Amino acid sequence: MSGKGTFVAPQSNINLERREELLRRFDDLAAELLYLGLEPEELSARLLATKGKGEGSHDCSHD
């Protein structure tokens, strides 16, 4: 079938770039929260709690 998978690579690349951007922001925010006195265990617990909220509950709004 001609053209099969034509759009897979570009979307995948966009997702990878967005993921990298979000991880950089996460790292910056986590570092600031730790600097402000948040315990690593509190940050970890919060992160684990978001995992249980489900795949469809994320906010896709951009700054």
C-alpha positions, -999 to +999 in steps of 0.1 A: +000+000+000+016+032-011+021+060+015+014+037+045+029+053+076+036+086+059+024+107+088+038+086+116+074+100+117+064+137+118+039+133+146+064+111+165+090+139+161+066+165+174+057+144+204+094+138+212+101+175+210+072+184+232+082+157+257+117+170+259+104+206+264+081+194+292+109+175+309+131+206+309+103+226+325+097+198+350+134+197+359+134+235+364+103+234+385+114+205+406+147+221+413+129+253+424+105+234+446+134+216+463+152+249+468+121+263+485+121+234+510+099+207+495+111+173+505+121+149+477+096+125+491+068+150+488+077+157+452+078+119+445+044+113+462+028+141+441+042+126+409+030+091+418-004+105+427-008+121+392-002+086+377-034+074+392-055+101+376-056+084+342-044+090+307-072+112+296-070+138+324-039+158+313-041+194+304-029+201+269-030+239+271+002+257+263+017+288+279 
